[in-house]
Amino acid sequence: MRSLEQQIAIAESMGLKLCQHALTDLWGHTVDGVKWETFPDYLTDLNAVRAVVKTLTSKQREEYILRLCSGNGWRSAELNIEDAIFAESAPPEQRVEQILKTLKLWKP
C-alpha cells in the first residue's frame, strides 16, 4: 500500500470521515461536520500509532504483537513481555502495516 492509502485506512479505522480540503491538497476529517482538521501522520507519529493500538481488542492486540515480532524476525515460543517490549521499539511505519494486516485492511 502507498503511504496515503495507509494513512486513510488507519484514519477510517479510527472512525474518521475523510475528505479533501477544497483549498489545499491535504486530507483530513471534519469534526461534527463543521470544523476541518488534518489527521495525524500515523507513519511517523508514535503517539498517533499508540492511540490506534489502544482501540484494538485484546485479541487484536495479541495478533498485532505477534505479527510485528514475526515480521521482524523476532519471535519467542509464547507471547511474553519481551515480545511486547520488542513491539514497542518498532518504528511507526512497521506498526501501521501490522495494524492494517491485523484489521484485515492491508492491500498488497
C-alpha positions in Angstrom: 0.0 0.0 0.0 1.2 3.5 -0.7 1.7 5.9 2.2 -1.5 7.9 1.6 -3.6 4.7 1.4 -2.2 3.5 4.7 -2.9 6.9 6.3 -6.5 6.8 5.0 -7.1 3.2 6.1 -5.9 3.8 9.6 -7.8 7.1 9.9 -11.0 5.3 8.7 -10.4 2.5 11.2 -10.4 5.2 13.9 -13.8 6.4 12.7 -12.7 9.5 11.0 -14.6 10.5 7.9 -12.0 11.7 5.4 -12.4 14.5 3.0 -10.1 16.6 0.8 -9.9 20.3 1.8 -11.2 22.5 -1.0 -8.3 24.9 -0.7 -5.4 22.5 -0.3 -4.2 19.0 -1.2 -4.3 18.0 2.4 -6.5 15.2 3.6 -8.3 15.4 6.9 -11.6 15.0 8.6 -14.5 17.1 9.7 -15.4 17.4 13.4 -19.2 17.5 13.8 -19.4 18.2 10.1 -18.2 21.8 10.6 -14.6 22.2 11.7 -12.0 20.7 9.3 -8.6 19.4 10.5 -5.9 17.2 9.2 -5.5 13.7 10.5 -2.3 12.6 12.3 0.7 11.3 10.4 0.4 7.7 11.5 3.5 6.7 9.6 5.8 9.0 11.6 4.0 9.9 14.9 4.4 7.3 17.6 1.7 9.0 19.8 -0.8 8.6 16.9 0.0 5.0 16.4 -0.3 4.3 20.2 -3.8 5.8 20.1 -4.7 3.4 17.3 -3.3 0.4 19.2 -5.3 1.3 22.3 -8.5 0.9 20.2 -7.7 -2.8 19.4 -9.4 -5.5 21.3 -7.1 -7.7 23.5 -7.2 -10.5 20.9 -6.4 -8.0 18.1 -3.6 -6.5 20.2 -2.1 -10.0 20.7 -2.3 -10.7 16.9 -0.7 -7.3 16.2 2.2 -8.0 18.5 2.7 -11.5 17.1 2.6 -10.1 13.5 5.0 -7.3 14.4 7.5 -9.6 16.1 7.4 -12.4 13.5 7.6 -9.9 10.7 10.9 -8.6 12.1 12.5 -12.0 12.7 11.8 -11.9 16.4 9.5 -14.5 17.9 9.7 -16.4 21.2 7.8 -19.6 21.8 4.9 -17.8 23.6 3.8 -14.2 23.7 5.6 -12.7 26.7 6.9 -9.4 28.0 9.9 -9.5 25.7 7.6 -9.6 22.7 5.7 -6.5 24.0 8.9 -4.7 24.6 10.1 -5.5 21.1 6.8 -4.3 19.6 7.2 -1.0 21.5 10.6 -0.5 19.9 9.3 -0.9 16.3 9.1 2.3 14.1 5.6 3.7 13.3 5.5 2.6 9.7 6.1 -1.0 10.7 3.4 -0.7 13.4 0.9 0.7 10.9 1.5 -2.1 8.4 0.9 -4.7 11.1 -2.2 -2.9 12.5 -3.7 -2.8 9.0 -2.9 -6.5 8.5 -4.5 -7.3 11.9 -7.6 -5.4 10.9 -7.7 -7.1 7.5 -7.3 -3.7 5.8 -3.9 -4.3 4.2 -3.9 -4.3 0.4 -0.8 -5.7 -1.3 
